Amino acid sequence: MRIAVVNPRGYLDSPEKWMPLGAVTVATVLRAEGHNVRLHDEETFPAGYTAEEIGSILEWADVLCLSGMSHQVAGIHRWISDGLSAGVKVVVGGIHASLCARPADEFLGTTVVCGPGEEQVLNALQVGPGIVIRSEPLKDLDKHPWPSREGFGWSRYREMVEGIPAIRVVGSRGCPFSCKYCCNKRLSGRKLALRSPYDVADEISGAMKALGIRAVVFAMADFTIDKQWARDMCKELRQLGVLWKATTRVDLIDLETIRRMKIANCIGLGFGVESGDDDVLRILGKGTTCARARKAFDMCARVGLPSWAMFMTHVPGETPDTLARTKQFARELDPPLGCTFQRFSPLPGSAFWDEIGKWGVVAGRKGRGFGPVSFTPHAFVGKE
């Protein structure tokens, strides 16, 4: 079959354009089975594809496979409409599809894969529209294929860390924590699965030889969630000699672990601080405090490990005063690699999703209106 795998355009924009690992892994599985596969990453185009370009893609394809997150949902539906109008079989997967309570209703006329696409995409080709196929999200991750980066245009992404060619690598799936803004409970039932450090190292080593990369960014929320895993991974990374970055929680580090990370050539550790107000952190269900965040950044400073902080703004319970405290807290932390701020948007599958109306005003509640401003806390209504 001729299969077009598409990563649709979303509303989030970033100067760093990273290869979409989920779509690439699905494309890798399909090509390994002998299908003629083309990857189309609409996120690499500022305005998306033109109608003529979309028409050309659909004229070529027998099957259209779509993958995306909630910020891409408008693009997903646009491709579904165009694909069905062109008479092309449409398969929908990705995180947003996995989060929908009724995916068959959300994506009418398509076959839907909930869970890791690489597990069930081949089966999805064999069934008709209206069927929802579910795959287990936490099977042995070492059995999953590595994404064929070189086979699907890695060179056009210019993935860099400190000016050095880099790749993103998935180290785990799932999360045991219960932050109310996160959708991991729906995705993995608050369970965690880790790849073996040796499998991760083999993937990196292969990319070093095939692509000439010398740096890695770990695409996992909490690199230090399992201290022994993190230390074993550090040993492998030190032997490889790559530079790397990762993220974690402020309550998941200790001096010995971050010393090993520093020795293993880690050049950046990011922390999901979220807020500079303890009352807001309690509302978010974060399970951390501002004092614990200060301690984490102090530890990084002691061992000379560069760090950065990630915050969310306009979250449930936010007021102008708490937002001011968050900005002040960011200035006080003043991490070497800076701070990032992202505006909160409610996600299906999160604890906030079904109660978000009591916290503020929501736009686009039907699932297709996700955008840069889809939620406004009560304290900010009419004041922005």
C-alpha positions, 0 to 999 in steps of 0.5 A: 500500500501507499501510505502517507503518515502525517503529523498535522500542524498545531497551534504551538510554535517553537524555533526548535523543530524536532522530528516527531518520534511517534509518527516516525516510529509508525512509519518505520513499522509500516515500511518494514512490512513492505509498504510504500511510506512517505512522512509528511510533517506539517509542523515544519511549515509555518503555514502548513501545507497548501490545499494543492499540496494536500490534494497531491498527497491524498491523490498518491495515498491509499491510506492516510495515517494521522498522529498528533497531540491535543494542540494539533486537533484542528489540523487532525480534523482538517486532514480527516475531512480532506482524506475522507472526501478524497476517498482515502482510508484514514487511520487516526492515532497519537496521544489525543486519540488515546485521550478521547473518551469516545474516539469513534465519535470524535473521529467519525469515518476513521479507524482509531488506534488508542495507545502506542501506534507501533503496536497496532497500526498494521492491524488498523490497516485491515479493518474498516472505519468506526473501529477502535483498536486499543494497544497496551501502552506499557509493554516491553519497551525494548521490543519497540523498533527504533525510529528510522530517522535517516529513512524519513528525513532527519537531516532537514530538522537541524536538531541541535544542542549547543550547536551540535547535531542531536536527536531526541530519545524516548527513555520511558512511558507513563508516570506514577504521579497525580498532577491534576493538569496531566493526562498520564493517568488516562494514558498509562494508569499512573504506571511507569515503564522504562527502557533498559539503559543498554537499549537506549545506549544502542539506539544512541550509538547507532545514531552516532554512526548513521547520523553523526550526532553528538548530543541527545535530549531525553524525551521523558518527563522524569529522568531521575524517577528511578535512581538506579536506572538514572545512574546506569544510564549515566554510565552508558552515556559517559562511555558514549561521550555524548552531551545530553539534556533531560528533565525531572521533578524537583523532588526526584534528585539527590547530590550523588545522582546529579554528580553522576549526571554532571560527570556523564556530560549532562549539560542541562537539567530542566525542572517542572516547577510550574508555580511560585505559589504553594497554594497553587501547587496544592491545587495543581496536585503537584506534590512539591513546594517552592522550598523543595524547588529552591533546594533542587536548584541549589544542588545543581549549582553546588555540582555545577550542573546547568539547570532551567525552570519550566512554569505554567501560567493562568492555571486553575486557582491562579490570580494576579497575585499568584502570577506575580509571585511566580514571576518573582520566584523565577527571578529569584531562582535565576537558573543558568539556562533560564526559565520557560513559561507556558499558558495552561490549557485543559487536556482531556483525560486530566483530573481538571478536565471534568471540573474545569468550569468551576475554575474559570472560563473554557473555550472550545470545549467540544475538543476542536477548539484547542488554542493558545488561550482555551482557559481563563481563570475566574480572576482574569476574566475581563482583565486581559 
